[in-house]
């Protein structure tokens, strides 16, 4: 039962020590996950913390440790799946590691917006910043922020221009190669690609990998349709693709555009995958439930966020930290199959 002597005020470190029958130094060691605390003692302290509803005082801790424990999370204001999921997973991973997370979401990468975000982090004595950078322009943001504090960029498949910046990213090139190799191995020779926005490094990396793999196989790479990540743009690209003559395989640079493409192909009376195979990238939670289920590239955002926080901790300990690339996984579902001519031969 909760101690009634502290029920009317916020419980402190000494209250926890009194209930657990240990010194306040022992409570501090448990809170900071330090060694040399017996398991039974640690458990008793944790029970007292839970019983009292004790919460750490960040200001008091910073006076003792000379660290705020705050990291800034700077992200573009977007509804897109990748950046949004990355933001959520980084916040979870950072809190698990004992950080306090301060979020700043900005609508653009203008100097004014970035300056305001940096000042927001300074006001909270942030020790470092994680910058989610889905577009090339956001590397300029990283340079602005890195003048004031350490930065880890959670970015696409490209290298930051400044060597002092460390990046953690999915290997977009590898993911696109997996999809393209799969389509080639099925026997497809007539391909098309729906790309993302021109300023997206992720879109560029996926397109370059698709092109290089098809060129290596001796296949044509001229059929490229512009999209903007949205299902609507995938639908419009699908309509143009049908008017131009349907290939046997289409790789959409993300699952949302693939969804729009599937709708356009269905309206044209085409069957997926009997007439044309379709693949995407991201593995949205809904992708398994598209009609048909979508072959796509799964990005492990939980691992991405965990590695990002690991790198950040190394930097804050003044240890060497290198950029990280995480390999995605190809998920094969019902939307891809051998082309019609290959099926007839068998």
Secondary structure, 3 states (H helix, E strand, C coil): CCCCCCCCCCCCHHHHHHHHCCCHHHHHHHHCCCCCCCHHHHHHHHHHHHHHCCCCCHHHHHHHHCCCCEEEEEEECCCCHHHHHHHHHHHHHHHHCCCEEEEEEECCCCHHHHHHHHHHHHHCCCCEEEEEECECCHHHHHHHHHCCCEEEEEECCCCCCCCCCEEEEECHHHHHHHHHHHHHHCCCCCEEEEECCCCEHHHHHHHHHHHHHHHHCCCCCCCEEECCCCHHHHHHHHHHHHHHCCCCEEEECCHHHHHHHHHHHHHCCCCCCCCCEEECCECCCCHHHCCCCCEEEECCHHHHHHHHHHHHHHHHCCCCCCCEEECCEEECCCCCCCCHHHHHHC
